[in-house]
Amino acid sequence: MRTIRARAVAVFIALAGSILLTMSVTSGSAVAFFSGGLFLDVQVESPATLVARGAAVDVPLEITCNATGPVDVYVQVTQRSGSGVAQGFGYTSVGCTGSGQRVVVRVSATGSGKSFKQGTAVVEAQVFGCRPNICGSETDTEVITINR
């Protein structure tokens, strides 16, 4: 189980790095979004819901996109937990409808041995997608409430 989590974290870091590299090599993110008609938007919503006594959190998002094919959605949750920090990553793939759609991403606590709890947390969500000849991403970071 730990190997799967380590691989998931490694994939997330590699993909996030690739996205940042792609954005820095192009002439800017605004060009990526508007020159090819690509529209991507992600909004973190509150509250999130504890799962399995804090082993995971279900995070609601609002995704709007017009990419051809599915978009990749990455979510990171960070929360103070006792004297440490609980953190986790989640991923899903979503088909674009051209209008807003509610998506829930399950984020599993990883690494530190700390679980999520009721209270506030910082959530960063990123959506990455493409249309012919253009790709881009959009990010939202919010402080949310986690409920049972």
N, C-alpha and C positions, 0 to 999 in steps of 0.2 A: 504494500500500500504506500509506503514511504517513497519507493522508487517511482511510482506513478505520479505522486505529488511533485517530486523533484523534477521529473520530466515535464509536467504541466507548467511549473514555474519557469523552467529553462525555455520552453516553447514561447511562453508569454514574453519573456525578456527578449528573446531573439526576434519575435515579431514586432515588438515595440521598437526595438533598435532599427529594424528594417524600415518601419514606417517613418521614423525620424530621419533616417538617411535619405529615403525617397523624397521627403518633403524638403530637405535642405539642398538636394541636388537640383530639384525643379526650381523654377523662378519664383516660387512662393506659394503658400497654401491658398491664398485668395485666387490666384490664377488657376490652381488645380480645381477649385470648386466651381468657378464661374465660366471659364473659357470653354469647357466641354459639356456644360449643362449638367454636371454632377451636383446633386444636392444630398448632403448627409447631415443629420442632426440627432443628437442624443441628449436626453434630459434625465438626470437622476431624480427619482421621486421618493417621497417619504410617507409613511414609515416602511422600513424593512421588517422582516419577520424572522425570529429565531427558529432554527431547525435543529432537532435532536440535541436539545439542551445546550445549544451554543456551538455545536460542532460545525455548523454552517449558518448562513444567513441568506434568505431569499430577498433579492434587491429588485424593486420594480423600476423599470425604465420606460421612457416614451421614445420610440425610434421613428424617425421620418427619413425616408430615402427614396431615391429613384435609380439606384445602381442596377446594372444588368447582372443578374445572378444574385446570390445571397451576399450579405455583408457580414463581416466578423465583428463581434461585440466582446470586448474585454472589460472586466470589472475587477477593481481592487478595493477591499475594505480594510481600514486600519482603525483600531479602537484601543484605548487604554484599558488594560485588564489587570487590576491589582497593581503590583509594582512593575509590570511589564506591558507589552503591547501584543494584542491579538491581531493577526493579519491573515488575509487570504485572497485568493484569486479565483475568478470564474470566467467561463467563456461560453458563448453560444453563437450560432449562425442563424441569421434571420433573412427571410425573403422580403424584398422591398415591395410595397404596395403603392407608393406614391403619396400616401397620407399617413398620419400618425397612427402608430400601433403600440399597445402596451405589451411589454416583454418582461418576464421575470427571470433573472439570472441567479442561479444558486452559487454562492461563494463559500467554499470550504476553508476552514481555519487550517493554516499550514505552519509547519516548522517549529514555532516557539513553544508549543505545548500549552498555549493559552487558548481559551475558548472565548467566543463572543458572548456578550451579555446584554441585558436591557440597558438602554442609555443612548448616548450619542456616538457617532462614528463618522469618519471621513470616507467618502466614496468617490473614486475616480472611475469614470466609464469612458470608453473610447470605441468609436465605430469606424470601421475601415471598409471601403468598397470601391468598385471600379465601374466605369462605362467604357465603351470602346476608346482606346487611346488615352485614357486619363484615369488616375486613381487619386484618392484623397482620404483624409480622416478628420474626425471632429471629436473633441473631448469636452466633458463636463465634470466638474469637481464640486461636490456639495457636502455640507455637514447635515446628516440625517439622524432620525430617531430609529432605534431598533426596539421593537415590541415583541412580546411573546405571541 
